[in-house]
């Protein structure tokens, strides 16, 4: 099994921005923490020149700190989604091994697409503003009993997410993924599945730096992540080949 990032340079760029935002915010925060008590003492001692000049400097520092903090949050989420897309590519390849031989034609491709969407849903956006009008209406009409029931059965009494939020995450995953998958040429050839996913930014700062306009939702900026998974196919040599196990229809 092999899993590869189709654009590794983008991952390195994200890691570089993430490190810069973390170091920059930590440096500014530590400097403010050291100077804040001294500035407050100057204000209490009615030293306008020293205290309020520090206050002005502090106020000018706040926007930079907020930018670095929000950048750190967005980039951390983006790194988590990278792991989700990598996992979804593996799920797609494993599902294709099982479903490619399904009949009638088209059933297998639908099952693979649904498996990838389910794998991506935990990492997808649940913001209704990130859904296109078509998918938002589909999400309102479809409460996806099986997907929601699986969540509530898994978490039990600790469930904190609503049905609507879960369904929006599932439909954003379906809206934003593109699956590249072709049936294998031979029964023992490699199975290759590529998953492309448009991650939606939540805050405007990083979306302007790293994002591009979404082709589906006006005003939304996204970052495309693509992974390819390759597995050894496990298909039958011939369509009528038996599994090697005799089944008695009476049992």
C-alpha positions in Angstrom: 0.0 0.0 0.0 1.2 3.5 -0.8 -0.4 6.9 -0.1 1.1 10.0 -1.7 0.3 13.7 -1.6 -0.1 14.9 -5.2 1.1 18.4 -4.2 3.8 18.0 -1.5 5.0 21.6 -1.9 1.7 22.9 -0.6 2.0 20.8 2.6 5.5 22.3 3.2 4.2 25.8 2.6 1.4 25.2 5.2 4.0 23.8 7.7 6.2 26.9 7.1 3.3 29.3 7.7 2.2 27.3 10.7 5.7 27.5 12.3 5.9 31.2 11.6 2.5 32.0 13.1 3.3 29.9 16.2 6.7 31.4 16.9 5.6 34.9 16.1 2.5 34.7 18.4 4.5 33.1 21.2 7.2 35.8 20.9 4.7 38.7 21.0 2.7 37.2 23.8 5.7 36.6 26.0 6.9 40.2 25.4 3.4 41.6 26.2 3.3 39.5 29.4 6.6 40.8 30.6 5.8 44.5 29.9 2.2 44.6 30.9 2.6 44.8 34.7 5.2 47.6 34.3 2.8 49.6 32.0 -0.1 49.2 34.4 2.0 50.4 37.3 3.0 53.5 35.4 -0.7 54.2 34.7 -1.6 53.8 38.4 1.2 56.1 39.4 -0.3 58.7 37.0 2.6 58.7 34.7 0.9 59.7 31.4 4.0 59.8 29.3 5.2 56.3 30.3 1.9 54.5 30.9 -0.1 55.7 28.0 2.7 55.5 25.5 2.9 51.8 26.5 -0.8 51.5 26.1 -0.6 52.8 22.6 2.1 50.4 21.8 0.1 47.6 23.3 -3.0 48.5 21.2 -1.0 48.6 18.0 0.4 45.1 18.8 -3.1 43.5 19.3 -4.0 43.3 15.6 -0.7 41.6 14.8 -1.3 39.1 17.7 -4.8 38.4 16.5 -3.7 37.8 13.0 -1.0 35.3 14.1 -3.4 33.6 16.5 -6.1 33.1 13.9 -3.5 32.0 11.3 -2.3 29.4 13.8 -5.8 28.1 14.3 -6.7 28.0 10.6 -3.4 26.3 9.7 -3.7 23.7 12.5 -7.2 22.8 11.2 -5.8 22.6 7.6 -3.1 20.2 8.8 -5.8 18.0 10.5 -7.8 18.0 7.2 -4.7 16.9 5.4 -4.7 13.7 7.5 -8.4 13.3 6.8 -8.0 13.5 3.1 -5.1 11.0 3.3 -7.4 8.6 5.3 -10.3 9.1 2.8 -8.0 8.1 -0.1 -7.2 4.9 1.7 -10.9 4.3 2.4 -11.7 4.9 -1.3 -9.0 2.4 -2.5 -10.1 -0.2 0.0 -13.8 0.3 -0.9 -12.9 0.0 -4.6 -11.2 -3.3 -4.1 -14.5 -4.6 -2.6 -17.0 -2.9 -4.9 -15.5 -2.6 -8.4 -16.9 -6.0 -9.4 -20.4 -5.2 -8.2 -23.3 -5.6 -10.6 -25.0 -3.8 -12.3 -22.5 -1.3 -13.6 -22.4 1.9 -11.6 -23.2 0.4 -8.2 -19.5 0.1 -7.3 -18.6 3.7 -8.2 -21.5 5.0 -6.1 -20.5 2.9 -3.1 -16.9 4.1 -3.4 -17.9 7.7 -3.6 -20.2 7.3 -0.5 -17.4 5.6 1.5 -15.1 8.6 0.7 -17.7 11.1 1.7 -18.3 9.3 5.0 -14.6 9.3 5.7 -14.3 13.0 5.0 -17.4 14.1 6.9 -15.7 14.4 10.3 -13.2 16.8 8.8 -15.7 18.8 6.7 -17.3 22.1 7.5 -20.7 22.2 9.1 -21.3 25.9 8.3 -24.4 26.3 6.2 -22.8 29.3 4.4 -20.2 26.9 2.9 -22.9 24.9 1.1 -24.2 25.7 -2.3 -27.9 26.4 -2.7 -28.4 22.9 -4.2 -26.6 21.0 -1.5 -28.1 23.2 1.3 -31.6 22.3 0.1 -30.6 18.6 -0.1 -29.3 18.7 3.4 -32.6 20.2 4.6 -34.6 17.5 3.0 -32.3 14.5 3.9 -31.7 13.8 7.6 -29.5 10.8 6.7 -30.8 8.4 9.4 -28.0 5.9 9.0 -25.2 8.4 9.3 -26.7 10.2 12.3 -27.6 7.0 14.1 -24.1 5.7 13.7 -22.8 8.9 15.4 -25.3 8.7 18.3 -24.7 5.0 18.8 -20.9 5.6 18.9 -20.9 8.6 21.4 -24.0 7.5 23.4 -25.1 10.0 26.1 -22.1 12.3 25.4 -23.6 13.4 22.0 -23.4 17.2 21.6 -24.0 17.6 17.9 -27.4 18.0 16.3 -28.7 16.0 13.3 -28.7 19.1 11.1 -25.0 19.8 11.8 -24.0 16.3 11.1 -25.9 16.2 7.8 -24.4 19.6 6.7 -20.9 18.1 7.3 -21.7 15.1 5.3 -23.2 17.1 2.4 -20.2 19.6 2.4 -17.9 16.5 2.1 -20.0 15.3 -0.9 -20.1 18.8 -2.4 -16.3 19.4 -2.1 -14.7 16.1 -3.1 -13.7 14.9 -6.5 -13.0 11.2 -6.9 -10.6 9.9 -9.6 -11.0 6.2 -9.9 -10.9 3.7 -12.9 -11.5 0.0 -12.7 -8.3 -2.0 -13.0 -7.2 -3.4 -16.3 -6.6 -6.9 -14.9 -7.6 -8.9 -11.9 -4.3 -8.5 -10.2 -3.3 -5.0 -11.3 -3.0 -2.2 -8.7 -6.0 -0.3 -7.5 -5.4 3.5 -7.5 -7.9 6.0 -6.1 -7.2 9.8 -5.9 -9.3 12.1 -3.7 -9.4 15.9 -4.2 -11.0 17.9 -1.5 -11.7 21.7 -1.2 -11.2 22.7 2.4 -13.2 25.8 3.3 -11.5 28.6 5.3 -13.4 30.1 8.2 -11.5 33.4 8.7 -10.7 35.9 6.0 -7.0 36.5 6.8 -5.6 33.2 5.7 -8.2 32.6 3.0 -6.7 35.6 1.2 -3.2 34.4 1.5 -3.6 30.7 0.7 -7.2 30.2 -0.6 -8.7 30.5 -4.0 -12.3 31.3 -5.0 -14.7 28.3 -4.8 -16.2 27.2 -8.1 -19.4 26.1 -6.2 -20.1 28.8 -3.6 -19.8 32.5 -4.4 -17.6 34.4 -1.9 -16.1 31.2 -0.4 -12.4 30.6 -0.6 -11.0 27.1 -0.4 -7.7 25.2 -0.4 -7.5 22.1 -2.5 -5.9 19.0 -1.0 -5.3 15.8 -3.1 -4.0 12.4 -2.1 -3.7 9.2 -4.0 -3.8 5.7 -2.5 -2.7 2.5 -4.2 -3.6 -1.0 -3.1 -3.2 -4.4 -4.6 -6.4 -5.5 -6.3 -8.1 -8.7 -4.9 -10.5 -9.4 -7.8 -11.5 -12.7 -9.3 -9.7 -13.9 -12.4 -13.0 -14.5 -14.2 -16.5 -13.2 -13.5 -17.9 -16.7 -12.7 -15.0 -17.8 -10.6 -16.1 -19.3 -7.2 -14.7 -18.3 -3.9 -13.6 -21.8 -3.1 -16.3 -22.3 -0.4 -19.3 -24.5 -1.0 -22.5 -23.2 0.5 -25.5 -25.3 1.2 -28.7 -23.4 0.4 -30.6 -25.2 3.1 -28.5 -23.5 5.8 
